[in-house]
Amino acid sequence: MNLLKIWQSDARRAPDTRHVDTCDGVRAIAVLMVGWFHIWQQSWLYPEVHLFGRDISLDPFVRSGYIWVDILILISGFCLYLPWARARREGAAHPRTLDFYVRRLIRIEPSYLLAVLIMLVLAVAGGAYLTPSAMRRDLLAHLTYTHMFFFDTYYATNLGGALWTLAVEMQFYLLFPLLAYAFCRLPVLTFAAMTGAALAFRGVVGIWFADVGMYFNQLPAYLDVFACGMAAAAVHVRLSECRHNAVTRLLCTAGTVLAIWALLEVCRGQATCATTEEIRMGQMNRRLIMGMLGGSLLVLSAHAGLVVRKLLSNPATRFVSAVSMQFYIWHQSLAVWILQARLVPSEYETPNFAGDLVWQKQYTFVCFALAFALSALLTFGFERPVARALQRAWQRRKAG
């Protein structure tokens, strides 16, 4: 009887428009898949699960794990626009542009600078730079978030391969207040314009360049993904005003399952790409569908039944979501360092090439364990205390 009352009460509960709890779960899935892919690049562990008397290979999903970067970028667009969507529905004032920029800098800049500093020290100590000018160029490009514009500071950088996404994010932040204002006034037209610009950019890149490596991850190629996230935030706020019942919860639950299945099918298709160029073109060609399916998952899961929401919002997913930025920044470099230092012993000189299964499993576990330990340390020991201190300083300055 108590379970029935809980179920009935939950069915009528209006979803939160300030903190979308299931977003934590979607972010956790995305960052884990990206992390698994980068660790797989070093381990070459092809995972399988034994289920119902069958061996089911997870290899296609791990090998295409990089495509979940699109979902992380989608979530960024969703979370950025959520306060604007809420203000629009409530008739309140939009967030102030200066406050937005300060919050973004407080959120990103300290952790980013710390990562650049540590990796720079390690690179210099290891003699990674052939000339002082190469070091200065790499450092300056990263400090200005322009490192994606140059091959030697993007693909050949010594300052961490994962930092390119933060460059995309910071470039988008510059445009976001203008795009958010336009989205509030003319949502359909703005969505169409952002999507059209991304499709046009990717189309031109695919036609004009035999090698799209320097272009397929630039900001214009992601505008439709950001737009899908912003649209999902607007839809979520609008649906939160509707009356919910058991039927709508059930429909949204079914929709959530369908969206996850469709995303996995997209990943399975991406895994069939063989060459580097096919992988890049495949990612560009699947980017819009990833954005649309990811946006649908964010909305549907937030309005789904209690079981789905608990699966996506629980202490484990909230922890992974909380440390996700630090995990994303550090996991790839950490995996390389663990391999180079031979921290996990093996009788083989190159255990990943030799297929040393024991080593592969141990190495994968150690990479994830150390990555999460370091991420928790940096999140709760550095990122959040620094953010709180800077936020207090900003509030005092505004008050003064």
N, C-alpha and C positions, 0 to 999 in steps of 0.2 A: 504493500500500500504506500509506503514511504517513497519507494522508487517510482511509483506511478505519479505521485504528487510532484516529485522532483522533475520528472520528464514533462509533465504538463506545465509546470511553472517555467521550465527552461524553454519550452516551445513558444511561450508568449514573451520571452525576454527580448528586448530590443538590443541588437548588437551595438557595441561600443564604437564610437566614431573618433575617439581620441587615441586609444591604443588598441589596434586590431590584433588580438592575441594569436590568432591562427597565422598571422604573418610571420611570427617567430618560427613556427614550424616550417613554413615554406622557405624562409631564409636559411634555416638549419639544413634542410635537404639540399638546397642549392650549393651552399658553401662546402658541405661534406662531399658532394659529387665532384666539385672542382678540385678539392683537396685530394680526393681519392685518385683522380686522373693524374695529377702532378706526382703523387707518390708512386703510382703505377709506372710512370715514365722511368723511374729509377729501379723499381723492384721487378717489373715484368711478371707480376703475379696475376695469373688469369683466374679470377675467382669463380667458384661454383657453389651452389647450395643443393643439398639433397632433400627433395620434397616429394612426398607421395610416391616414393619408390623410383623417382627420376632424378637425374643430375641436370640441374638447370644452370646454364652458363650466364653469368652476369657480365661477361666480357664486353658485349656491345655497349652496355650502359657506362662501364668504367672508361672504355676507350673514347667515348664521346662526352665524357664528363665536363670538358671545357665549355660545352655549349650552355651549361647552366650559369655561366657568367652573364648571359642575356637575362636570366631570371633575377640575378642580383641587381642588375641595372634597372630592370623593371620595378623591383621593390623600391629602389631609390626614388624613381618617379612617383610611385604610389605614396610613399611616406612624405615626400616633399610637398605634394599637392593636397594631401589630406586636410591640413589646416585651412587652405584656401577654399576647398570644397565645402567644408563645414561652415566657414564664415559666409560663403555665398548663400547657403541654405538658411542660415540663421539671420541673414541681413546684417551681419556685423562687419566691422572694418577688416580689410585684408591685413595680413601680417606686414609689418614695416620692412622695407627693402634693406635698410641698414642693419636692422636686427637679424634679418635672415642671413646676410653675409657674415656677420659676426658669429652667429651660432654655427655656421658651416665651418668657419676658420677654427673656432674653438674645438669642434668635433674632429676635424681632420688634421690640421696643421701640426700640433705637437707630436702626434704619433708618427706622422709622415717624416717630419724632420729628424726624429729619433732614429727611425729606420734608415734614412739616408746617411746620417752621421755614423751609425754603427757599421753599415755596409761599406762606407767610404774608408773608415779606419782599417777594416779587414782587408779591403782591396789594396790599399797602399802598403799595408804590412806584408801582404803576400806578393807584392810586385806585379799586380795585375795590369797596371797602366804602363805602357811603353814610354810615354812622354808626359811631362807635366801639363802640356797643353791638352792632351787627351783627357786627363783627369779634370781639368778646369771646365772643359766643354761638357763632360758628362754631368758634373756637379751643377753647373749653371743651368743646363737644360732641365734637370730635375727640380731645382729650386724654383724655376719659372713654370713648371708643369708643361713644358714644351718638348719633353724628351721623345714623345711619339712621332715627332716631325722629322727625326733624323735616324738613319739606320744604326749608326754607331752608339747612339744613346738609347735606342729602343731595343733592338735585337741583340746588340753586342755590349750592352751596358754591364757594368760591374756593380750596379747599385740595386739589384733585385729585379727579377723579371715580372713580378706581380704588380709593381707600382704603376703600370700603364693605365690600369682602370681608374686609379685615383686622379690621373691627369684628365681622363674623359669626364669624370664626375666634376672636377673643379672647373673645367671649361663649360660644362652644362650649367653649373651654378651661376656663372656670369650672365647667362641668358634667361635663367629660370624666372625671375620676377616679371620680366616682360612676357614670357610665354604663359605664365600663370594668369596674368591679367587678361591676356587675349583669350585664354581657355575659359575664364569666368564669363567673359562677354560673349564670345562666339565659340562655344565648345566644339561643335561639329566641324566648323570651318578650320579652326586651329588644329584639331586632330587630323583632318584631311591634309592640311598644309605640311604638318610635321611628318606625317606618313609619306606623303608624296615626295617631299624633299629627300627622305631616306631612301625610298625606292629609286628615285632618279639618280642619286649619288651612287648607290650600289650598282645600278644598271650601267652607268657610264664607266665606272671602275672595271666592271666585268667585261665590257666591250673593248675599252681602250688599252687595258694593261694585261700583258701576258702573265705578269706576276703581280698579284693584288696584295702582297704581304704588307706593304706600307700603307694601305688604304682601307682594308676591310674592317679595321677596328677603330678608325677615326670617328670623332663625335658625330658628323653628319650621318654615318652609317648606322647610328643607334637612335636617331631621333624618333623613329616609329616605336621603338621599345619604350623609350621614356613616355611617349604619347599614350601608349597602352596602359602604362602604370598610372598616369594622370587620369585617364578615362575610368580606370577601375576604381580609383579613389572617389570620383564623382558619383559613379553608380552605387558604390557601397554606401555613401552618405544618403543618397536618395532612397535606397532600399531600406535603410535603417529606420526611416520614418513610417514605413508600411507596417501594418499589423501582421505579426507572425503567428503561425499555428503549426500543428503537427504536420500538415500537408506540405507547407512551404519548407519546413525543415527537412522533410523526407526528399522533396524534389532537389533541394540544394545539396543534400548528402549524395544523392545519385549523380548530380552534376559534378560534384567534387571528384568522385571516383572516376567518372568519365574523363574529366580534364587530366587527371594523373595518368590514366591509361593512354590518352592521346599524346601527352608529353613524352612518355616512355617510347611510344611508337615513333615519334619524331627523332628521338635519340637513337633508336634502332636503325632508322634510315640514315642518319648522319654517320653511324659507325661503318656503313658500307663504303664510305669515301676512302680511297686507297692512297692517293698521292697527297702531298702537302697542298698543292693547288686545288685539288678536288675538295679537300677538307675546308679550305678557306671559302671557296665558292659555295660549298654546301651550307656552311654556317651562315653566309650572307643570304642565301636563298631561303633558309628556314627561319630567319630572324623574325619576320613579321608573325609567322604562325606561332613561334615560341612566345612572342609578346602577347598575342591574343589569348593563347591557352593559359599562359601564366597569369594574365589579368583576370581571366575567368576563374582560375583556381583561387586567387586571392579573394574575390568577391563571394564565390559560392561557398568556400570553406568557412568564411566568417559568418555565414547565415545557415550553415549546416547543423545537423543534430549534435547532441552532446558528445557522443562517442567520437565523431570525427574531430570535433574541436579539442577534445582531451588528447587525442593522438597527436595533434599538431601543436597543442599548447600545454606543456607539462614541464616539470623542472628540468628535464634533460634538454628539450628543445629551447627552452628559455635561456639556459646556460650557453648552449652553442650559439644562439642568436646574439647573446650579450657579448661574447668574445669573438664574434665573427670577423670584425675588421682586423684585429690583431692576428687571428688565425690566417686570414687571407694574405696579409702582408708577409708573414714569416714562414708559412708551412713549406713552400717550394724551396726556398733557400736552405731551410733547415734539413729537408730531405736530401739535398745535394751534399751538405756538410756531413751528415751522418754517414752517407755512402763513402765519401772521400776519406773520412777519418776511420773507416772500417770499425765503427762503434759496435756493429753487430757482426760477430766473428763467423767465418766460414772457411772450410778447407779449400775452397776455390778462390782463385785470384779475382775472377769476375763472376760472382755467384748469380747475379741476375741473368747473364748470358748462359750460364751453365744450367739454369733451371733448378737451382738448389731450393726445393720447396720449403724446407724447414727455415732456411735463411729468409726466404721471401716473406713468409708469414711473420717471422719475428721482426724483420725490418719494417714491414708495414705497421705492425703494432707499435713499435718504438717510435716511428715517425709521427703517428697520430697522437700517442701519449705525450711525447715531448712537445709537440706543437700545441696541444691543448694546455699543457702545464705552463708553457711560456706565454701563451695567449692570456690565460687567467691572471698570471703575474703582472703582465703589462696592462691589462684592462683595469684590474682592481687596484694595482699598486702605482700606476702611472696615468693612464688615460683618464679615468674618472676623477681622481683627485685634482689633476691639472685642470680638467674641464670645469670642475666646481670652483676652483680658485679664480680662473679667468672669467667665469660667468659672474662671480661676486664682484670682481673688479669692474666689469662692464656695467653692472647695475649701479655700482657706486658712482661711476663716471656719469651715467645718465641722470642719476639723482642730483649730482652736484652741478 
